[in-house]
């Protein structure tokens, strides 16, 4: 990652387009037009969509979740798994009828899926009613694209990889009022063989620490109590930048902001998880006692094929170091089942690792080949049916571990942020370590921290306010 990657072009040009578009929309519509943003995929996509909404509101659109009422519809897409892409195609197929009902409707597709040339070509050929297609690194140019289309431009396809540019000052319309996302970096340099993120999101680029701190402080002042720092690999924040701020130092800087809030982060790569970071989690009172540390496989042979750059031994040593420093830490992970060339013996090593670590929870996936990723060209002789059996075996093991964890947590008291209403008199919230607990309470508790004692478990933890 090069030092000049921490460059921030101004948003001024797009602000001009926002004003022009706002004026144009008042000439076209008698009442403010409506916009619908549909998001697929990860938390980074959710954060990107919040910025898309911010720009749309700045242009005079009113947000709606009803596609049939919208004058502008945008799909922010994911390309990590095949199922996500299939869902997108199913959804954009509905636009044809919506355009018949509303000839003024403008439809757009953006995000990781749209960044792929093969996808853009398919949309251009098979979905002629999609007006705008653009990739991950030009999403800030939405005002320009809408303005040009409203002025009669031909269909717009923009897949530029403007690597190195981090655009600050893009408006944001956050979905929540007390839980929020805060991107600290973009892209990835790891090139795991199963993943296309570096190809669709570009190489690693870190935001300047001053920009991040200013945004975090503004969120706290606005009442946000739960702030999640986002990046494809937050542990590598700041690499190649002249400011010298590591991810651990950035956490301490945010922790020093006055206010009552919790700091979370995702996602971490095991190869970049340092002793400095573990000490920071231990010593910073606002940093969540949670570490999401994707292992993907317990087999050294498969980890090498995946290009994960660590082995089983070093991963387990990292888990031990984390638990020695922070005994109550919650550790979660991702696991891919049925990677090309994986045998049942390899898979059993994953099972044994899961037994040893005893994760708080797991995100598990059957391998999904991604076009243009190195793994897609590897021999994959194991049937989907067989992989499904392995997958079920892993789920059963994790269920058993979860049951053991439940028994150990009954009777403990946790500080919980009340974040959703389950029924008329039942609230749910999350602990510092991400566990969800339901307990009696009213709407007035939303966004507040309370101490809750766990009293039981039925699909989720049950508790009472202390």
DAFENVEN-V134781 format. One record per helix or strand. SS is the DSSP state (2 for helix, 1 for strand). FROM is the first residue (numbers start at 1). TO is the last residue. If there is no record, write none. Layout:
# DAFENVEN-V134781
{{SS:FROM:TO} {SS:FROM:TO}}
This chain:
# DAFENVEN-V134781
{{2:3:5} {1:7:7} {2:12:28} {1:34:39} {2:43:58} {1:62:63} {2:67:69} {1:72:77} {2:82:92} {2:95:101} {1:106:111} {2:117:126} {1:132:134} {2:136:150} {1:156:158} {1:165:165} {1:179:183} {1:185:186} {2:197:201} {1:205:206} {2:209:221} {1:226:230} {2:234:236} {2:247:255} {1:262:266} {1:268:268} {2:270:272} {2:275:283} {1:287:287} {1:290:293} {1:296:296} {2:300:306} {2:312:325} {1:330:337} {2:344:357} {1:361:366} {2:374:377} {2:384:409} {1:413:423} {1:426:431} {1:436:440} {2:443:445} {1:449:457} {1:461:465}}
